[in-house]
Amino acid sequence: MKIKITSVYVDDQDKALRFYTEVLGFAKKADFSNGPFRWLTVASPEDLDGTELQLALNDNPAAKAYQQAMFQQGQPAALFFTDDVRADYERMKAHDAEFTMPPTDVPYSTIAKLNDTCGNLIQLTQLARY
């Protein structure tokens, strides 16, 4: 068994697609509609056939309440691993990304957190090398 798709709720799928592709650097994987439902996913350009992230429209009141509570508590909706968090931080800042935490050394890793502009905090993590 393996994880193929996971989801984050977003308040605007077009805005989310721009952020996740233009700022974070992911590639659009799937984008199709069936009536009012839109299936939209992105994937790492380093592994297009790997795990996909669904950018799911947050039109469910329970999901919206959860998303807002997690954001207010500073809890990230997703964690992405990187080989160089400081370089990614600089690249994303150049694309006007709003970081709530700059690269910070914590036990066993360096992390940074940013607002995805669609209701979520995202954490970038670089594992420490020993």
ROLUMBA-170895 format. One record per atom (N, C-alpha, C): z, y, x; residue in one letter; residue number from 1. Coordinates in pm, 1 decimal, decimal comma, always signed. Layout:
N
{pt {Z; Y; X}; A; NUM}
...
This chain:
130
{pt {+0,0; -116,3; +84,0}; M; 1}
{pt {+0,0; +0,0; +0,0}; M; 1}
{pt {+0,0; +124,2; +89,8}; M; 1}
{pt {-71,0; +229,3; +45,3}; K; 2}
{pt {-70,2; +355,1; +119,5}; K; 2}
{pt {-81,9; +471,3; +23,0}; K; 2}
{pt {-39,7; +587,8; +67,3}; I; 3}
{pt {-50,1; +708,3; -14,6}; I; 3}
{pt {-191,0; +763,2; +2,2}; I; 3}
{pt {-259,5; +782,9; -108,0}; K; 4}
{pt {-396,6; +836,1; -104,5}; K; 4}
{pt {-402,3; +979,9; -154,4}; K; 4}
{pt {-324,6; +1010,5; -260,3}; I; 5}
{pt {-326,3; +1145,1; -317,9}; I; 5}
{pt {-183,6; +1184,6; -353,3}; I; 5}
{pt {-149,2; +1307,9; -323,8}; T; 6}
{pt {-25,8; +1367,8; -370,1}; T; 6}
{pt {-61,5; +1504,0; -426,0}; T; 6}
{pt {+27,7; +1564,1; -501,6}; S; 7}
{pt {-6,1; +1686,9; -573,1}; S; 7}
{pt {+92,3; +1799,2; -546,0}; S; 7}
{pt {+43,4; +1920,7; -555,8}; V; 8}
{pt {+126,9; +2039,4; -568,1}; V; 8}
{pt {+76,0; +2114,0; -690,4}; V; 8}
{pt {+168,3; +2170,4; -765,5}; Y; 9}
{pt {+130,8; +2252,3; -879,9}; Y; 9}
{pt {+98,8; +2392,9; -832,2}; Y; 9}
{pt {-5,3; +2450,9; -886,9}; V; 10}
{pt {-46,3; +2586,6; -851,7}; V; 10}
{pt {-71,8; +2664,7; -979,5}; V; 10}
{pt {-50,8; +2795,4; -972,4}; D; 11}
{pt {-71,4; +2876,6; -1091,9}; D; 11}
{pt {-215,6; +2921,8; -1109,9}; D; 11}
{pt {-298,6; +2904,6; -1007,0}; D; 12}
{pt {-439,3; +2944,9; -1013,8}; D; 12}
{pt {-516,7; +2855,8; -916,3}; D; 12}
{pt {-601,3; +2768,7; -967,7}; Q; 13}
{pt {-670,3; +2672,9; -881,0}; Q; 13}
{pt {-771,6; +2739,2; -788,0}; Q; 13}
{pt {-841,0; +2842,7; -833,4}; D; 14}
{pt {-937,3; +2909,7; -745,7}; D; 14}
{pt {-866,2; +2979,7; -630,6}; D; 14}
{pt {-756,8; +3048,6; -662,2}; K; 15}
{pt {-678,1; +3115,0; -558,2}; K; 15}
{pt {-620,8; +3011,3; -462,1}; K; 15}
{pt {-572,7; +2899,9; -516,2}; A; 16}
{pt {-517,8; +2792,9; -432,2}; A; 16}
{pt {-625,4; +2735,7; -340,4}; A; 16}
{pt {-743,8; +2713,6; -393,6}; L; 17}
{pt {-851,9; +2659,0; -311,4}; L; 17}
{pt {-882,3; +2752,5; -194,4}; L; 17}
{pt {-888,8; +2881,9; -220,8}; R; 18}
{pt {-913,3; +2978,5; -113,0}; R; 18}
{pt {-802,1; +2970,3; -8,1}; R; 18}
{pt {-675,8; +2967,6; -52,2}; F; 19}
{pt {-565,0; +2963,4; +41,7}; F; 19}
{pt {-566,2; +2834,9; +124,9}; F; 19}
{pt {-578,4; +2721,1; +58,1}; Y; 20}
{pt {-568,3; +2593,7; +128,9}; Y; 20}
{pt {-688,3; +2566,3; +220,0}; Y; 20}
{pt {-802,3; +2628,5; +191,5}; T; 21}
{pt {-917,9; +2610,3; +279,6}; T; 21}
{pt {-928,2; +2722,9; +382,8}; T; 21}
{pt {-922,8; +2847,4; +338,5}; E; 22}
{pt {-945,6; +2959,7; +429,7}; E; 22}
{pt {-825,8; +2992,2; +517,8}; E; 22}
{pt {-705,2; +2976,2; +465,6}; V; 23}
{pt {-585,7; +3009,9; +544,0}; V; 23}
{pt {-531,5; +2887,3; +617,4}; V; 23}
{pt {-507,8; +2779,0; +543,3}; L; 24}
{pt {-452,6; +2659,0; +607,0}; L; 24}
{pt {-557,6; +2580,7; +684,8}; L; 24}
{pt {-683,2; +2587,4; +642,0}; G; 25}
{pt {-789,8; +2519,3; +715,2}; G; 25}
{pt {-826,8; +2382,2; +662,4}; G; 25}
{pt {-780,6; +2345,6; +542,9}; F; 26}
{pt {-820,2; +2217,9; +484,4}; F; 26}
{pt {-962,7; +2226,8; +431,8}; F; 26}
{pt {-1021,3; +2113,1; +401,4}; A; 27}
{pt {-1157,2; +2106,1; +347,5}; A; 27}
{pt {-1151,5; +2062,6; +201,7}; A; 27}
{pt {-1236,3; +2122,7; +119,0}; K; 28}
{pt {-1242,9; +2079,5; -21,1}; K; 28}
{pt {-1298,3; +1938,7; -25,1}; K; 28}
{pt {-1230,3; +1851,4; -96,3}; K; 29}
{pt {-1270,4; +1710,9; -104,5}; K; 29}
{pt {-1334,3; +1679,9; -239,8}; K; 29}
{pt {-1266,7; +1713,8; -348,7}; A; 30}
{pt {-1319,6; +1686,4; -482,6}; A; 30}
{pt {-1298,2; +1809,1; -570,0}; A; 30}
{pt {-1395,2; +1834,8; -656,3}; D; 31}
{pt {-1384,9; +1946,7; -748,8}; D; 31}
{pt {-1475,5; +1918,5; -867,6}; D; 31}
{pt {-1417,1; +1870,0; -975,5}; F; 32}
{pt {-1495,5; +1848,2; -1096,2}; F; 32}
{pt {-1409,2; +1869,3; -1218,8}; F; 32}
{pt {-1474,4; +1899,6; -1328,7}; S; 33}
{pt {-1403,9; +1930,3; -1453,1}; S; 33}
{pt {-1442,1; +1832,4; -1561,2}; S; 33}
{pt {-1347,8; +1813,2; -1653,0}; N; 34}
{pt {-1370,2; +1734,0; -1773,7}; N; 34}
{pt {-1304,0; +1812,8; -1886,7}; N; 34}
{pt {-1384,5; +1890,0; -1957,4}; G; 35}
{pt {-1328,5; +1979,9; -2057,2}; G; 35}
{pt {-1242,8; +2083,9; -1987,7}; G; 35}
{pt {-1120,9; +2107,2; -2034,8}; P; 36}
{pt {-1035,0; +2208,0; -1971,5}; P; 36}
{pt {-966,3; +2157,0; -1844,3}; P; 36}
{pt {-976,3; +2026,6; -1815,6}; F; 37}
{pt {-908,9; +1968,7; -1699,7}; F; 37}
{pt {-997,6; +1980,2; -1575,8}; F; 37}
{pt {-941,4; +2027,4; -1466,1}; R; 38}
{pt {-1013,4; +2037,6; -1338,5}; R; 38}
{pt {-940,8; +1954,3; -1234,7}; R; 38}
{pt {-1012,5; +1860,5; -1174,0}; W; 39}
{pt {-959,4; +1778,0; -1065,4}; W; 39}
{pt {-1004,3; +1842,4; -934,7}; W; 39}
{pt {-908,0; +1890,6; -857,2}; L; 40}
{pt {-937,4; +1964,6; -735,6}; L; 40}
{pt {-849,4; +1911,9; -623,8}; L; 40}
{pt {-912,0; +1865,0; -516,1}; T; 41}
{pt {-834,5; +1815,7; -402,2}; T; 41}
{pt {-888,6; +1873,7; -271,9}; T; 41}
{pt {-800,2; +1878,1; -173,3}; V; 42}
{pt {-836,4; +1915,2; -37,3}; V; 42}
{pt {-787,3; +1804,7; +55,5}; V; 42}
{pt {-843,7; +1802,2; +175,2}; A; 43}
{pt {-803,7; +1702,8; +275,1}; A; 43}
{pt {-811,9; +1766,6; +413,1}; A; 43}
{pt {-749,9; +1703,1; +507,7}; S; 44}
{pt {-757,2; +1749,2; +645,3}; S; 44}
{pt {-899,6; +1730,1; +697,2}; S; 44}
{pt {-956,5; +1831,4; +761,9}; P; 45}
{pt {-1089,6; +1813,1; +819,6}; P; 45}
{pt {-1089,0; +1710,2; +932,8}; P; 45}
{pt {-970,0; +1679,2; +984,6}; E; 46}
{pt {-956,0; +1578,8; +1089,2}; E; 46}
{pt {-959,7; +1437,4; +1033,8}; E; 46}
{pt {-942,1; +1423,1; +900,4}; D; 47}
{pt {-940,0; +1290,9; +837,2}; D; 47}
{pt {-981,5; +1304,6; +690,5}; D; 47}
{pt {-1108,6; +1334,4; +667,2}; L; 48}
{pt {-1157,6; +1359,2; +531,5}; L; 48}
{pt {-1138,6; +1241,0; +437,7}; L; 48}
{pt {-1130,5; +1120,9; +491,5}; D; 49}
{pt {-1109,0; +1003,8; +407,4}; D; 49}
{pt {-962,2; +965,6; +398,3}; D; 49}
{pt {-875,3; +1049,4; +453,0}; G; 50}
{pt {-731,9; +1022,5; +449,8}; G; 50}
{pt {-668,1; +1074,9; +322,0}; G; 50}
{pt {-541,7; +1104,5; +330,1}; T; 51}
{pt {-465,2; +1151,8; +215,5}; T; 51}
{pt {-521,8; +1284,0; +164,1}; T; 51}
{pt {-531,4; +1292,7; +31,5}; E; 52}
{pt {-577,9; +1414,9; -32,7}; E; 52}
{pt {-461,1; +1485,3; -99,2}; E; 52}
{pt {-471,0; +1617,1; -109,3}; L; 53}
{pt {-372,7; +1698,4; -178,5}; L; 53}
{pt {-439,0; +1754,3; -303,3}; L; 53}
{pt {-388,0; +1713,9; -419,3}; Q; 54}
{pt {-440,5; +1766,4; -544,7}; Q; 54}
{pt {-377,1; +1902,4; -571,7}; Q; 54}
{pt {-461,0; +2000,7; -601,6}; L; 55}
{pt {-414,2; +2132,9; -641,0}; L; 55}
{pt {-416,1; +2135,0; -792,9}; L; 55}
{pt {-305,1; +2092,9; -851,3}; A; 56}
{pt {-296,0; +2070,7; -995,8}; A; 56}
{pt {-252,6; +2198,2; -1067,0}; A; 56}
{pt {-324,8; +2233,7; -1172,2}; L; 57}
{pt {-290,4; +2352,4; -1249,3}; L; 57}
{pt {-154,1; +2333,7; -1314,7}; L; 57}
{pt {-68,5; +2432,4; -1294,4}; N; 58}
{pt {+66,6; +2424,8; -1347,3}; N; 58}
{pt {+71,1; +2481,4; -1489,2}; N; 58}
{pt {+29,7; +2398,4; -1584,9}; D; 59}
{pt {+34,0; +2440,3; -1724,5}; D; 59}
{pt {+134,0; +2356,8; -1804,8}; D; 59}
{pt {+225,2; +2291,4; -1735,4}; N; 60}
{pt {+328,8; +2209,9; -1797,3}; N; 60}
{pt {+462,0; +2283,8; -1782,1}; N; 60}
{pt {+529,9; +2318,0; -1891,9}; P; 61}
{pt {+654,6; +2395,5; -1880,7}; P; 61}
{pt {+761,2; +2330,1; -1791,8}; P; 61}
{pt {+775,8; +2200,6; -1797,7}; A; 62}
{pt {+876,1; +2132,5; -1714,4}; A; 62}
{pt {+839,1; +2143,1; -1566,3}; A; 62}
{pt {+711,7; +2123,6; -1536,0}; A; 63}
{pt {+666,7; +2133,8; -1397,4}; A; 63}
{pt {+679,9; +2276,7; -1346,6}; A; 63}
{pt {+650,9; +2373,1; -1431,6}; K; 64}
{pt {+661,3; +2513,4; -1392,2}; K; 64}
{pt {+807,1; +2548,7; -1360,5}; K; 64}
{pt {+899,9; +2501,9; -1441,5}; A; 65}
{pt {+1042,4; +2528,1; -1417,4}; A; 65}
{pt {+1085,5; +2466,2; -1284,1}; A; 65}
{pt {+1040,6; +2344,4; -1256,8}; Y; 66}
{pt {+1072,3; +2276,8; -1131,1}; Y; 66}
{pt {+1014,4; +2354,6; -1012,7}; Y; 66}
{pt {+887,8; +2393,6; -1024,2}; Q; 67}
{pt {+820,6; +2467,2; -917,2}; Q; 67}
{pt {+895,0; +2597,8; -887,9}; Q; 67}
{pt {+930,7; +2671,6; -990,4}; Q; 68}
{pt {+1000,0; +2799,0; -972,0}; Q; 68}
{pt {+1137,3; +2779,1; -909,9}; Q; 68}
{pt {+1209,7; +2676,8; -953,2}; A; 69}
{pt {+1342,2; +2650,1; -898,0}; A; 69}
{pt {+1334,3; +2612,2; -750,3}; A; 69}
{pt {+1238,2; +2529,7; -715,3}; M; 70}
{pt {+1222,6; +2489,9; -575,1}; M; 70}
{pt {+1188,6; +2611,1; -488,7}; M; 70}
{pt {+1100,9; +2696,8; -537,9}; F; 71}
{pt {+1062,7; +2817,4; -463,7}; F; 71}
{pt {+1184,4; +2907,3; -444,0}; F; 71}
{pt {+1260,2; +2930,5; -549,7}; Q; 72}
{pt {+1377,8; +3017,8; -542,4}; Q; 72}
{pt {+1483,6; +2962,9; -447,0}; Q; 72}
{pt {+1492,1; +2831,1; -434,8}; Q; 73}
{pt {+1588,5; +2769,2; -343,6}; Q; 73}
{pt {+1535,7; +2760,4; -201,0}; Q; 73}
{pt {+1411,7; +2800,8; -179,4}; G; 74}
{pt {+1353,7; +2796,6; -45,7}; G; 74}
{pt {+1308,4; +2658,1; -3,8}; G; 74}
{pt {+1288,5; +2569,1; -99,8}; Q; 75}
{pt {+1247,5; +2431,9; -70,0}; Q; 75}
{pt {+1094,4; +2420,8; -68,8}; Q; 75}
{pt {+1036,6; +2368,7; +36,8}; P; 76}
{pt {+891,1; +2356,2; +41,9}; P; 76}
{pt {+839,1; +2249,2; -54,3}; P; 76}
{pt {+723,6; +2278,0; -112,4}; A; 77}
{pt {+656,9; +2182,5; -200,6}; A; 77}
{pt {+580,8; +2078,5; -120,5}; A; 77}
{pt {+543,2; +2113,9; +3,2}; A; 78}
{pt {+469,4; +2021,3; +88,9}; A; 78}
{pt {+500,3; +2053,2; +234,5}; A; 78}
{pt {+496,0; +1950,6; +317,8}; L; 79}
{pt {+514,8; +1965,1; +461,3}; L; 79}
{pt {+389,2; +1914,9; +530,2}; L; 79}
{pt {+337,3; +1996,3; +621,4}; F; 80}
{pt {+218,6; +1958,8; +697,2}; F; 80}
{pt {+255,0; +1956,0; +844,8}; F; 80}
{pt {+210,4; +1854,2; +913,2}; F; 81}
{pt {+238,4; +1839,8; +1055,3}; F; 81}
{pt {+124,6; +1898,2; +1136,9}; F; 81}
{pt {+160,9; +1959,1; +1249,3}; T; 82}
{pt {+65,6; +2023,6; +1337,7}; T; 82}
{pt {+102,9; +1993,3; +1482,1}; T; 82}
{pt {+5,0; +2002,1; +1569,4}; D; 83}
{pt {+30,7; +1983,6; +1711,9}; D; 83}
{pt {+78,2; +2112,7; +1778,1}; D; 83}
{pt {+53,6; +2228,5; +1713,2}; D; 84}
{pt {+90,9; +2356,8; +1772,1}; D; 84}
{pt {+125,3; +2455,7; +1660,8}; D; 84}
{pt {+250,1; +2455,9; +1618,1}; V; 85}
{pt {+291,7; +2539,8; +1506,1}; V; 85}
{pt {+278,0; +2688,4; +1539,0}; V; 85}
{pt {+301,6; +2726,4; +1663,3}; R; 86}
{pt {+291,4; +2868,0; +1699,0}; R; 86}
{pt {+146,1; +2916,7; +1695,1}; R; 86}
{pt {+52,9; +2836,2; +1740,8}; A; 87}
{pt {-88,4; +2873,8; +1733,1}; A; 87}
{pt {-134,8; +2880,3; +1588,0}; A; 87}
{pt {-91,8; +2784,6; +1505,7}; D; 88}
{pt {-127,9; +2788,1; +1363,8}; D; 88}
{pt {-66,0; +2909,7; +1295,5}; D; 88}
{pt {+56,2; +2943,0; +1331,9}; Y; 89}
{pt {+122,0; +3061,9; +1278,4}; Y; 89}
{pt {+37,8; +3186,5; +1307,4}; Y; 89}
{pt {-4,3; +3203,0; +1430,4}; E; 90}
{pt {-84,9; +3320,7; +1468,6}; E; 90}
{pt {-218,7; +3320,9; +1395,1}; E; 90}
{pt {-283,2; +3205,8; +1386,3}; R; 91}
{pt {-412,2; +3195,7; +1315,8}; R; 91}
{pt {-396,8; +3232,0; +1169,1}; R; 91}
{pt {-292,3; +3180,5; +1106,8}; M; 92}
{pt {-270,5; +3206,9; +963,7}; M; 92}
{pt {-227,1; +3350,3; +938,6}; M; 92}
{pt {-146,0; +3408,1; +1028,9}; K; 93}
{pt {-107,4; +3548,9; +1016,2}; K; 93}
{pt {-231,9; +3637,4; +1021,3}; K; 93}
{pt {-330,0; +3599,3; +1101,4}; A; 94}
{pt {-454,8; +3675,8; +1109,3}; A; 94}
{pt {-532,3; +3671,1; +977,8}; A; 94}
{pt {-502,0; +3571,0; +894,1}; H; 95}
{pt {-561,6; +3559,7; +760,4}; H; 95}
{pt {-466,6; +3612,6; +653,1}; H; 95}
{pt {-370,0; +3694,8; +695,3}; D; 96}
{pt {-274,0; +3760,4; +604,7}; D; 96}
{pt {-179,1; +3664,4; +534,4}; D; 96}
{pt {-150,0; +3549,6; +594,6}; A; 97}
{pt {-52,6; +3457,5; +537,0}; A; 97}
{pt {+85,4; +3522,3; +538,6}; A; 97}
{pt {+161,8; +3497,6; +432,4}; E; 98}
{pt {+296,4; +3552,4; +419,2}; E; 98}
{pt {+398,4; +3445,3; +458,2}; E; 98}
{pt {+451,9; +3457,0; +577,7}; F; 99}
{pt {+551,1; +3361,5; +625,4}; F; 99}
{pt {+690,1; +3405,7; +582,9}; F; 99}
{pt {+767,5; +3312,3; +531,2}; T; 100}
{pt {+906,7; +3339,1; +496,7}; T; 100}
{pt {+998,3; +3298,1; +611,3}; T; 100}
{pt {+944,5; +3220,0; +706,0}; M; 101}
{pt {+1017,2; +3181,2; +826,9}; M; 101}
{pt {+914,6; +3166,4; +939,1}; M; 101}
{pt {+927,6; +3245,6; +1045,9}; P; 102}
{pt {+837,4; +3227,8; +1159,1}; P; 102}
{pt {+871,5; +3097,2; +1231,1}; P; 102}
{pt {+789,7; +3056,6; +1326,4}; P; 103}
{pt {+822,6; +2933,8; +1400,2}; P; 103}
{pt {+965,5; +2938,9; +1454,0}; P; 103}
{pt {+1040,4; +2836,3; +1418,0}; T; 104}
{pt {+1182,7; +2829,7; +1450,7}; T; 104}
{pt {+1214,6; +2691,2; +1504,1}; T; 104}
{pt {+1280,2; +2688,5; +1619,1}; D; 105}
{pt {+1321,2; +2559,8; +1675,2}; D; 105}
{pt {+1441,8; +2507,4; +1599,1}; D; 105}
{pt {+1431,3; +2384,6; +1554,0}; V; 106}
{pt {+1539,7; +2313,3; +1487,2}; V; 106}
{pt {+1549,9; +2178,0; +1558,0}; V; 106}
{pt {+1655,7; +2101,3; +1533,5}; P; 107}
{pt {+1665,0; +1971,3; +1601,0}; P; 107}
{pt {+1538,1; +1886,6; +1580,9}; P; 107}
{pt {+1481,6; +1843,4; +1690,2}; Y; 108}
{pt {+1368,1; +1750,9; +1695,7}; Y; 108}
{pt {+1234,6; +1809,3; +1652,9}; Y; 108}
{pt {+1227,5; +1939,5; +1619,5}; S; 109}
{pt {+1099,2; +1996,0; +1578,5}; S; 109}
{pt {+1102,5; +2148,1; +1580,3}; S; 109}
{pt {+985,6; +2206,1; +1558,7}; T; 110}
{pt {+970,5; +2348,9; +1534,3}; T; 110}
{pt {+905,0; +2361,7; +1398,6}; T; 110}
{pt {+961,5; +2447,4; +1313,1}; I; 111}
{pt {+908,1; +2460,9; +1178,1}; I; 111}
{pt {+878,3; +2607,2; +1147,3}; I; 111}
{pt {+790,7; +2627,5; +1050,6}; A; 112}
{pt {+762,9; +2758,8; +994,2}; A; 112}
{pt {+738,7; +2738,4; +845,4}; A; 112}
{pt {+770,5; +2839,4; +764,6}; K; 113}
{pt {+748,2; +2829,4; +620,2}; K; 113}
{pt {+665,2; +2948,6; +574,2}; K; 113}
{pt {+574,8; +2921,7; +479,3}; L; 114}
{pt {+492,7; +3027,9; +425,4}; L; 114}
{pt {+471,9; +3010,4; +276,3}; L; 114}
{pt {+439,6; +3121,4; +212,6}; N; 115}
{pt {+413,5; +3127,2; +70,1}; N; 115}
{pt {+265,6; +3096,1; +48,2}; N; 115}
{pt {+235,4; +2999,4; -38,0}; D; 116}
{pt {+94,6; +2964,7; -60,5}; D; 116}
{pt {+26,2; +3055,7; -162,0}; D; 116}
{pt {+94,9; +3158,1; -208,1}; T; 117}
{pt {+45,2; +3257,3; -305,0}; T; 117}
{pt {+23,2; +3199,4; -444,1}; T; 117}
{pt {+56,9; +3073,3; -465,3}; C; 118}
{pt {+34,1; +3005,9; -593,6}; C; 118}
{pt {+161,6; +2944,1; -648,4}; C; 118}
{pt {+277,7; +2991,2; -597,7}; G; 119}
{pt {+405,0; +2946,2; -651,0}; G; 119}
{pt {+481,1; +2848,5; -564,4}; G; 119}
{pt {+434,1; +2824,0; -441,8}; N; 120}
{pt {+497,3; +2722,4; -356,8}; N; 120}
{pt {+526,1; +2775,1; -217,5}; N; 120}
{pt {+628,7; +2716,1; -156,5}; L; 121}
{pt {+651,0; +2732,4; -14,1}; L; 121}
{pt {+593,8; +2609,5; +55,0}; L; 121}
{pt {+534,1; +2631,1; +169,0}; I; 122}
{pt {+475,1; +2525,1; +250,1}; I; 122}
{pt {+544,0; +2527,2; +385,2}; I; 122}
{pt {+576,9; +2410,9; +437,7}; Q; 123}
{pt {+639,1; +2403,4; +570,9}; Q; 123}
{pt {+541,4; +2341,5; +669,0}; Q; 123}
{pt {+528,6; +2406,5; +783,4}; L; 124}
{pt {+453,1; +2352,7; +896,9}; L; 124}
{pt {+554,4; +2296,2; +994,7}; L; 124}
{pt {+526,8; +2177,4; +1045,6}; T; 125}
{pt {+621,4; +2110,7; +1134,2}; T; 125}
{pt {+549,0; +2060,2; +1259,1}; T; 125}
{pt {+607,0; +2090,8; +1373,0}; Q; 126}
{pt {+561,5; +2035,6; +1500,3}; Q; 126}
{pt {+676,9; +1956,4; +1556,6}; Q; 126}
{pt {+655,7; +1827,0; +1574,2}; L; 127}
{pt {+761,7; +1743,5; +1629,6}; L; 127}
{pt {+781,3; +1774,0; +1776,8}; L; 127}
{pt {+906,8; +1769,4; +1820,2}; A; 128}
{pt {+938,5; +1793,2; +1960,9}; A; 128}
{pt {+887,1; +1676,0; +2042,6}; A; 128}
{pt {+844,8; +1707,3; +2162,1}; R; 129}
{pt {+799,6; +1603,7; +2254,7}; R; 129}
{pt {+909,4; +1577,6; +2357,3}; R; 129}
{pt {+945,6; +1454,0; +2370,9}; Y; 130}
{pt {+1051,9; +1418,6; +2466,3}; Y; 130}
{pt {+996,8; +1328,9; +2572,7}; Y; 130}
